[in-house]
Amino acid sequence: MINLEINEAGRKKNIQRCKEKGILLPTYEQMRDPSKIPQSIKDELKGIGLWDVHSRNLFRVTWKNEAAEKGGLFGDVNYFELPKEITNTKARIAGIVGKWFPTGAHKVGAAYSCLVSELVTGRFDPSTKKAVWPSTGNYCRGGAYISRLLSCPSVAILPAEMSRERFEWLKTMAEEVIATPGCESNVKEIFDKCIEIEKTRPDAVIFNQFDQLPNHLWHYSVTGPAMDDVYKKMAAKNSHLALTMYSSGSAGTLGAGTYLKTMHPGTRVGVGEALQCPTILENGYGGHRIEGIGDKHIPWIHNLRDTDVAVGVDDEITIRLLRLFNEPAGHKALAEAGVSQDVLNRLDLMGISGIGNLVATIKAAKYYELNEEDVALTVFTDSLALYGSRLLDLAKERGPYTQRDADRDLDMLKNLSVDYVLDMTHTDRRRVHNLKYFTWIEQLGKNLEELRDQWDNYHDYWEGLHAQADTIDTMIREFNAEVLR
């Protein structure tokens, strides 16, 4: 469970710090339902930009932000339903949209969740400690941003081969940026750097998204209900929520799948991973180009008991679709295929990992032969705004994107195969869960009994974690009350 033991001296110190800086903390309830946010805070937000470094933007850590760069308030969940001219499936497929979070990606939610419990318990002291955010991309961006909003110094760690946009922005936000060797799948190198920092820098506190239970808790408490809201808007008389699909990554978003399983028994929860690094599918390894997911290990917070299907996505497909969805020749081909201008204008809501999630969802929907009564949901973590340099790189590498390229890629999209889809048996789930042992017990020294509890006592373990959201909300309310006193 999340350690909620209170350090009373540290808690009082953090309350005083927030009082001096005018910082108030949102609850899980408010992130899930922004109508619960006080009107005085909403009035302040009318004059604040979505990406501004202002503590009131903590209250924009929600899927329900108005789609506006400045002054927006709240409404329904942002989502994007893809037409059948793109998915070529009978099922209805949609993704919730991460672009309208501060920083342009939903990872600010996981980062806030990881830090807030440490602040309200007084276990983390921003005046003497630095928050270290290891990630393969958006999580360290979210962590650096949330740290700035909470007046906490931060250190961002990510692979050297990530997009230029990430590094350029991080240099303006974090006190320190560390580039580790490799690409998206080089998570071990990130862990090695964290071990080095823990040994040599006593002022550093590691918030490792791959083992942080608050990461799972935020998605269970906030992302899951947001996806349920979208399903209810899409549902017709005989509809079924047949499938929800997520990336492997840190496994945080898979917490939303656990929530949806409780609300819609029979819903399948899927996990996509790069075919070039098939850790779940084949206990494999490798490098890939689907920015936003990391591999070569199974995250500590992945609840394998609730995982029904694994889908391998060829990273070449995502790269080609990035061009199809965003180049003029691609839009021309899609329009000729019957895709409306409104849809074309919204295709940039999917970044590379979002496209990967879409591909995985289409493959699983075809594999299970979902029909018109079935709804399949996924997550568009971020948008093209964070990958513009990749289009320029592809133009240099492959030349101009021609109509012939677009026609070929559209044909590929319409004919996605159902290969590399694993309908997971109980034995498959246990096999993948057991892979945690080699990373987390042997290499990183976690408790073997907890690993067993995650599997053997899974109801108590995961449901006990989920119940902590209400406890943390109570602690946040009491903390805020003392800040305002």
Secondary structure, DSSP 8 states (H G I E B T S, - for coil): -------HHHHHHHHHHHHHHT-----HHHHH-GGGS-HHHHHHHTTSBTT---GGGGGG-STTB-S-SBS--B-S--EEEE-HHHH-SSSEEEEEE-TTSGGGSTHHHHHHHHHHHHHHTT---TTT-EEEEE-SSHHHHHHHHHHHHTT--EEEEEETTS-HHHHHHHTTT-SEEEEESS-TT-HHHHHHHHHHHHHH-TTEEE--TTT-HHHHHHIIIIIHHHHHHHHHHH--TT-EEEEEEEESTTS-THHHHHHHHHHSTT-EEEEEEETTS-HHHHS-------TT---SS--TT--GGG--EEEEE-HHHHHHHHHHHHSHHHHHHHHHTT--HHHHHHGGG--HHHHHHHHHHHHHHHHTT--TTEEEEEEE-S-GGG-HHHHHHHHHHH----HHHHHHHHHHHHT---TTEEE--HHHHHHHHHTHIIIIIIIT---HHHHHHHHHTHHHHHHHHHHHHHHHHHHHHHHHHHHH-
